[in-house]
Amino acid sequence: MIAKRDLPREFQEWNVKWGAPFGRSARLLTQRLRRVFLPGRGLSVWGEARSRGPFGWQGNNSTRVFEYPWAYHAIRRLGSNLQILEVGGGLSGLQFVLAREGNLVVNVDPGQDSLGWKYQSDLHGRLCRAFDAPVQLFPKTIDSLEVAPHSFDVVLSVSALEHFHDADLAMLADAIKLLLKPDGIVVVTIDLFLDLMPFSDRDHNEWGRNLNVKEFLCMAGLRLEGGNPAELLGFPEFNPAQIMGNLPTYLIGTYPSLSQCVVARSDRRD
């Protein structure tokens, strides 16, 4: 499915509770102050954490107002005390919310200066303590993660896959096949850029590309469980003209993109 402009009430309430997606006080800060404050230099992170909440530490596209509560509720339907592997979490607040509620969360994110999401791992540790949210940060690529096979109930990624190169996507697909439990789920959101193919002749912009969702699911050995194929690039039902015709109902980001929301399960026929 593509994130809708009109949020369900439970999403609105969740955003108010956690200060998502921009943090409780972040909108009061100027861009200059944010550049000084976000690294946490010379500040009490504990005091700032109480003020901003878990979502005040990383810049976000406006589509996260839908993506974060959608991903949270998709995961919560699986139960509690889950083993969750987040890919590309950076300093995003969802990992802290999930860990605070008693789930074991591993955030795999090496950070990449070229894409503007380099972060400070020491600040991540201080935020974990401030939020009482013991996320395990793994600041390397996912192929280096040493855990037992089929360890995770959930693989989570919020608007990261569209930035990956082909080799990184193949690495992630292999990791999902190795690390996801047979009854686990993959919860991902993937940007759909309105200034790229199939809506224009361009294949890349400064943020990445439009990912063939069906192709990636097949590569990772997954089958679609939640999501409308007509709104997911790569499925035969996807029609660019129909997407453009439905734009008034969709949530459009601060840069021209929509958010494709997908829940998938292993396609193994054991």
C-alpha positions in Angstrom: 0.0 0.0 0.0 1.0 3.6 -0.3 0.7 5.8 2.8 -2.5 7.8 2.8 -2.8 11.5 3.5 -5.6 11.0 6.1 -4.1 9.3 9.1 -6.1 6.7 11.1 -6.9 8.0 14.6 -4.6 5.3 16.2 -1.7 6.7 14.2 -2.5 10.3 15.3 -2.6 9.2 18.9 0.6 7.2 18.6 2.4 10.2 17.1 1.2 12.5 19.9 2.3 10.0 22.6 5.8 9.6 21.2 6.4 13.0 19.6 6.8 11.5 16.2 8.0 12.1 13.6 10.1 15.2 14.4 10.4 15.2 18.2 8.4 17.2 20.7 10.5 20.4 20.6 12.5 20.0 17.4 10.2 22.3 15.4 11.1 25.1 17.8 14.7 24.9 17.0 16.3 26.8 14.0 18.4 24.8 11.5 21.5 26.4 13.0 20.6 25.3 16.5 19.9 21.8 15.3 23.3 21.5 13.9 24.8 22.4 17.3 22.4 20.4 19.4 22.0 17.1 17.6 25.5 15.8 18.3 24.8 16.4 22.0 28.0 18.4 22.6 27.9 20.3 25.9 24.4 19.3 26.7 22.6 17.1 29.1 21.4 14.3 26.8 19.1 13.2 29.6 17.4 16.6 29.8 17.2 16.9 26.0 15.8 13.4 25.8 13.0 14.2 28.2 12.2 17.3 26.2 12.4 16.0 22.7 11.4 12.4 23.1 12.9 9.6 21.0 12.2 11.2 17.6 14.0 14.5 18.1 17.4 13.3 17.1 17.4 12.6 13.4 15.9 14.6 10.5 13.0 12.9 8.7 10.9 13.2 5.6 7.3 14.2 6.4 6.0 10.8 5.3 7.3 9.4 8.6 4.1 10.7 10.2 2.5 7.7 8.6 5.4 5.3 8.3 6.4 5.1 12.0 3.0 4.3 13.5 2.2 2.0 10.6 5.4 0.0 11.1 4.9 -0.1 14.9 1.4 -1.5 14.7 2.4 -4.0 12.0 5.1 -5.3 14.4 2.8 -5.2 17.5 0.3 -7.6 15.8 3.0 -10.2 16.0 3.1 -10.1 19.8 5.6 -8.9 22.5 9.1 -9.8 23.6 10.2 -9.9 20.0 13.7 -10.2 18.4 13.8 -7.3 16.0 16.5 -6.5 13.4 16.3 -2.9 12.1 18.3 -2.1 9.0 19.4 1.5 8.7 17.9 2.8 11.9 20.5 5.5 12.6 19.2 7.7 15.4 15.6 7.2 14.4 13.2 7.0 17.3 11.3 3.8 16.5 14.1 1.6 17.6 14.0 3.2 21.1 10.2 2.9 21.4 10.4 -0.8 20.5 13.3 -1.5 22.9 11.7 0.4 25.7 8.6 -1.9 25.4 10.8 -5.0 26.1 11.7 -6.1 22.6 15.3 -7.0 21.8 16.3 -4.6 19.1 19.5 -4.8 17.0 20.1 -1.7 14.8 22.5 -2.5 11.8 23.7 0.8 10.4 27.3 1.5 9.3 26.3 5.1 8.4 27.2 6.7 5.1 28.6 10.2 4.8 27.8 10.2 1.1 24.1 9.9 1.8 24.1 12.4 4.7 23.2 9.9 7.4 26.5 9.6 9.3 25.7 9.6 13.0 27.6 9.4 16.3 27.5 6.0 17.9 28.4 7.4 21.3 25.3 9.6 21.2 23.3 6.5 20.3 24.5 4.8 23.5 23.6 7.8 25.6 20.1 8.0 24.1 19.6 4.3 24.8 20.4 4.9 28.5 18.3 8.1 28.6 15.3 6.3 27.2 15.9 3.1 29.1 15.9 1.4 25.7 18.8 -1.0 25.3 19.2 -1.1 21.5 22.2 -3.0 20.3 23.9 -0.9 17.7 25.9 -2.8 15.1 27.8 -0.1 13.1 29.0 -2.5 10.3 27.4 -4.1 7.2 24.8 -6.8 7.8 27.0 -9.6 6.4 29.3 -9.1 9.4 26.6 -9.7 12.0 27.4 -12.8 13.9 24.2 -14.3 15.3 22.5 -17.7 15.1 20.5 -18.5 11.9 16.8 -17.6 12.1 17.2 -15.4 15.2 14.8 -12.6 14.4 11.0 -12.4 14.5 11.1 -9.1 12.6 13.3 -7.5 10.0 12.4 -3.8 10.0 13.5 -1.0 7.6 12.0 2.5 7.3 12.8 4.3 4.0 16.3 2.9 3.6 16.2 0.4 0.8 15.8 3.0 -2.0 19.3 4.3 -1.1 21.0 0.9 -1.4 23.2 -0.1 -4.3 22.6 -3.5 -6.0 25.4 -5.2 -4.0 23.9 -4.0 -0.7 20.4 -5.1 -1.7 21.8 -8.6 -2.5 23.6 -8.7 0.8 20.4 -7.7 2.7 18.4 -10.3 0.7 20.8 -13.0 1.7 20.8 -11.9 5.3 17.0 -12.0 5.5 16.9 -15.5 4.2 19.5 -16.5 6.9 18.3 -14.5 9.9 14.5 -14.3 9.7 12.6 -17.0 11.7 10.3 -19.2 9.5 7.2 -17.6 11.0 8.8 -14.1 11.2 7.9 -11.0 9.1 9.6 -8.3 7.2 8.2 -4.8 7.7 9.6 -2.2 5.3 8.7 1.2 3.8 10.3 2.2 0.5 10.2 5.6 -1.0 8.6 6.0 -4.4 10.1 9.1 -6.0 7.7 11.1 -8.2 10.6 12.6 -10.2 12.0 9.3 -11.3 11.1 6.4 -13.6 8.3 5.3 -14.2 7.1 8.9 -13.8 9.9 10.5 -15.7 13.0 9.6 -17.8 15.4 9.9 -14.8 16.6 6.7 -13.0 18.3 8.4 -10.0 18.2 11.5 -7.9 20.3 12.7 -5.0 18.5 10.3 -2.6 18.5 7.1 -4.6 16.2 5.3 -7.1 12.8 3.7 -7.3 13.2 0.1 -6.2 11.5 -2.8 -7.9 9.6 -4.1 -4.8 8.5 -7.4 -6.3 12.0 -8.2 -7.5 13.5 -7.5 -4.1 10.9 -9.7 -2.3 11.7 -12.5 -4.7 15.5 -12.0 -4.2 14.9 -12.3 -0.4 12.7 -15.3 -0.6 9.7 -13.4 0.6 6.0 -13.3 -0.3 3.8 -10.3 0.1 1.4 -10.5 3.0 0.4 -6.9 3.6 0.3 -4.3 0.9 -1.6 -3.6 -2.3 0.2 -4.9 -5.4 -1.4 -2.1 -7.5 0.6 0.4 -5.3 3.9 -1.4 -5.3 6.4 -0.8 -8.0 7.3 -4.0 -10.0 4.1 -5.9 -9.5 2.0 -6.4 -12.7 -0.9 -4.6 -11.2 1.1 -1.4 -10.7 0.0 1.4 -13.1 1.9 4.7 -13.0 -1.0 6.6 -14.5 -3.3 5.3 -11.8 -0.9 6.3 -9.1 -0.8 9.9 -10.5 -4.5 9.9 -10.7 -4.8 9.0 -7.0 -2.2 11.6 -5.8 -4.8 13.6 -3.8 -5.4 10.7 -1.5 -1.7 10.0 -0.9 0.7 11.5 1.6 3.4 13.3 -0.4 6.7 14.0 1.3 8.7 17.2 1.7 10.7 16.0 -1.3 8.4 14.6 -4.0 8.0 11.0 -2.9 5.3 8.6 -1.7 5.8 5.8 0.8 5.2 2.1 -0.2 4.4 0.1 2.9 5.0 -3.7 2.8 4.7 -6.7 5.1 6.2 -9.9 3.8 6.9 -13.4 5.1 9.2 -16.2 4.1 8.2 -17.9 0.9 9.8 -21.2 1.9 7.5 -24.2 1.4 9.0 -26.4 4.2 
